[in-house]
Amino acid sequence: MDKWLWAARFFKTRALAVKACELNRIQSSGQAAKAAKDVKVGDMLLVKNGGGDFTVEVLQLSEMRGPSAAAQTLYRETEESRSLRAKVAEERKTMPHFEAMREGKPSKQDRRRMDRFQTRGFNT
């Protein structure tokens, strides 16, 4: 599983693919998939990573990482998955950003508030 996910370019390294499997971010036919699980042609996978949630059908097997064009031939993303990812991306664009609302650099008082917030968040 981890080799195929790496070869299909869902993850940058095999170690990240293994970690995703351990955190149950990969599902095969509705079941949590382990890194050592064999992938078969026709399997439906749910892959959750930084790019979004992908529901894909395995079309080909590969244990070698190749160019992006070759990696895209290994799977086919479902239409529902594409539309859902597009919808989530659109919602993310319309959300206001804290950085965009602020004008100029923070005042000394704002900086102290941010520092207090950050140190409390990491120590607790």
C-alpha positions in Angstrom: 0.0 0.0 0.0 2.7 2.5 1.0 4.7 1.8 -2.2 1.7 2.3 -4.4 0.7 5.5 -2.7 4.2 6.8 -3.0 4.4 5.7 -6.7 1.0 7.4 -7.4 2.4 10.6 -5.9 -0.1 11.0 -3.1 2.8 11.3 -0.7 6.3 12.7 -1.1 8.0 9.9 0.7 7.2 6.3 1.7 7.6 7.3 5.3 4.8 9.8 5.0 2.6 7.1 3.3 3.3 4.7 6.1 2.4 7.3 8.7 -0.8 8.1 6.9 -1.7 4.4 7.0 -0.9 4.3 10.8 -3.2 7.3 11.4 -6.0 5.6 9.5 -6.0 8.2 6.7 -6.1 5.5 4.1 -9.1 3.3 3.6 -9.5 0.3 1.2 -13.0 -0.7 0.5 -14.3 1.0 3.7 -11.6 -0.6 6.0 -8.5 1.1 7.4 -5.5 0.0 5.4 -2.2 -1.0 6.8 1.0 0.0 5.0 1.8 -3.7 4.2 -1.6 -4.4 2.6 -1.5 -5.5 -1.0 -3.1 -3.3 -3.5 -5.1 -4.9 -6.3 -6.4 -3.5 -9.6 -10.0 -2.4 -9.0 -9.6 -1.5 -5.3 -11.4 1.6 -4.2 -9.2 3.7 -1.9 -10.0 6.8 0.2 -6.9 8.8 0.6 -6.8 11.8 3.0 -3.8 14.1 2.7 -3.0 17.8 2.6 -4.4 18.1 -0.9 -7.9 16.9 0.2 -9.8 13.7 0.3 -9.4 11.6 -2.8 -11.6 8.6 -3.6 -9.8 6.7 -6.3 -10.0 3.4 -8.2 -6.7 1.5 -8.7 -6.1 1.0 -12.5 -2.5 -0.2 -12.5 0.1 -1.4 -10.0 3.5 0.1 -9.6 6.3 0.0 -7.1 8.5 2.6 -8.8 7.9 6.3 -8.6 7.9 7.8 -12.1 7.0 11.2 -13.6 3.7 12.8 -12.7 2.1 11.9 -16.0 2.8 8.2 -15.5 1.6 8.4 -11.8 -1.8 9.7 -13.0 -2.3 6.6 -15.1 -2.2 4.4 -12.0 -5.6 5.6 -10.7 -8.9 7.2 -11.6 -10.5 9.7 -9.3 -14.3 9.4 -8.9 -16.4 12.3 -10.1 -18.0 12.8 -6.6 -14.5 13.1 -5.2 -13.5 15.8 -7.7 -16.6 17.8 -7.2 -16.3 17.6 -3.4 -12.7 18.7 -3.5 -13.6 21.7 -5.8 -16.4 22.7 -3.4 -14.1 22.6 -0.4 -11.5 24.6 -2.2 -14.1 27.2 -3.2 -15.3 27.4 0.4 -11.7 27.8 1.6 -11.2 30.7 -0.8 -14.3 32.6 0.4 -13.3 32.3 4.1 -11.8 35.6 5.5 -8.2 35.4 6.5 -6.8 36.9 9.7 -3.8 38.2 7.8 -5.9 39.9 5.2 -8.0 41.8 7.8 -5.1 43.3 9.5 -3.5 46.5 8.1 0.2 47.2 8.5 2.4 45.5 11.1 1.1 44.7 14.6 1.4 47.2 17.4 3.5 46.5 20.4 0.4 45.6 22.3 -0.8 43.2 19.5 2.6 41.6 19.4 2.5 40.9 23.2 -0.9 39.4 22.9 0.2 37.1 20.1 3.3 36.1 22.1 1.2 35.3 25.1 -1.3 33.3 23.0 1.5 31.3 21.3 3.4 30.5 24.6 0.2 29.4 26.4 -0.8 27.2 23.4 2.5 25.3 23.3 3.0 24.9 27.1 -0.4 23.5 27.9 
